[in-house]
């Protein structure tokens, strides 16, 4: 694996803990996880518009219309994730919430890879990958109990 790609993936993952804490604070202040998510996505939209402008990215035009219907579900799933984490982080703690989320992500990712769902390349479900999923679940139990 390319070191730069690995570092970007680690940085993206590392950003989830402060995001969860910040969104959890917004949830406590506003009283609703949905408001925290709305702020999260609004600020994210503004950041992406600024980035696209700074990078002078061309609008993809008709490419959106050619995308399969299920490719649009990422936004709904992202909204569910942000609302759920904003609600759960203050109640379970950031570490427990995110370790459970990572375990869920990994188990679902193993299924997506194995079945080649939603345009992903099919990858075998090896003993090592299964063990990795089991160890993540065990890690969740350790984070939650200790």
N, C-alpha and C positions, 0 to 999 in steps of 0.2 A: 504494500500500500504506500502510496506517495506520502511522504512526511507532511507536506503542506496540507494535503487533503485531511489527513488525520488531525492536524492542529486546528483546522477550521471546524471540523466536527466536534472536537473537544471544546473549543471556544463557544460554539453554538449551544452545546449541552450545558456548559458552565453558566451561560446566560439565563437558563431556565430557573435556577434557584433565586437569584435576585428578582427576576420577573414574577415568580410566584409570591415572594414576600411583598413586593410592591403592590401587586394586584390584590393580595390578601388584605393589605392595609386599606386600599381603596374600597374593598368589600365591607370592611368594618366601619369605615367612615360614612359610606353611602347607605349601608344596610342591605345592599343587594350585589351579588356577584355579577349580575348582568350589567350594572353600571360600570363596574371595574373592567369588564370585558370590552364595553363600548369605548371607554377611554383608551384601553390597550390597542384596539383596532384603529381608532381614529388617529392616535399618535403614530401608529405603524403605517397607516395610509399616507399621512403627511411626510413621514420619513422616506417612504418609497417614492413618492412623487418628487421630493427634493433630490433623491439619488438618481432617479431616471432623468431628471432635468440636468443635473450636474454631469451625468455620463452621456447625455445627448442620445438617449436610446430612442430608436424609431418605434412608433406605435405599430403593433403587429397586425392591425387591420383585421382582415377576414380570418386570420388564424384562429381566433376565438370561436368563430362559428363552425370551424372544421373540427374542433375538439370533441371527443366523445362526451355524451351527457354526464357520465360518471366522473369525469375529470373536474367538474364543478363542485363535487361533494367535498372537496378539500376545505373549502371555506366553512361549510357547516360543521365539519369535524373539528376544525381549528377553533371555531366559536365554542363548541361544546367543551373542548379541552380547556380553554382559557377560563370559561365560567366555572367548570368543575374544580380546577386548581385554585382559583380565587376563593371559592367557597370552602374547599377542603383544607388548604394550607393553614389558616388560622385555627382550625379545629383539630387537625391531626399533626400539625407541624410540617415544615417545609420538607425535611428529610424523608419522613414517612410518606407524604403525599407524592413526592417526586420519585422515590424508590418504587412505590407501587405503580406509578405511571410508566416508569422505565421498564419494569417487568411486563406490564401490559403491552407496551410498545414492542418489546422484543418478542413476546409470544405471538402477537399479531403479525409482526414482521416475518417470523419464521413461517407462518402459514401463507402469507402473501408470496414470499420467495418460493416456497415449495410448490404452490399451485400456480404461480405465474399470474397472479391476479392484477387487474387494473393496469395492464401494460408492463408490469415488472417481468424481468427475465426469470425463468424458472431455475431454481437452484436446489440441489439435493438437501434433504433433511438428514444430516449425518449425526452420528453418535456425539461428536464434539459439539455440534450446534444444539442438540437436545440437552446435553449436559450444561451448556452455557445458560440455557433457559431455566433449567432446574436450579442452578446456582444463583441466578438472579432472584428467583422466588425465595430461595433460602436467605439471600441477602435482605430481602424485604422483611422477612420474619425476624432476622437479627436486628435490623434498624428499628423495627416496631417494638420489639420486646426489651431491648437493652438500651 
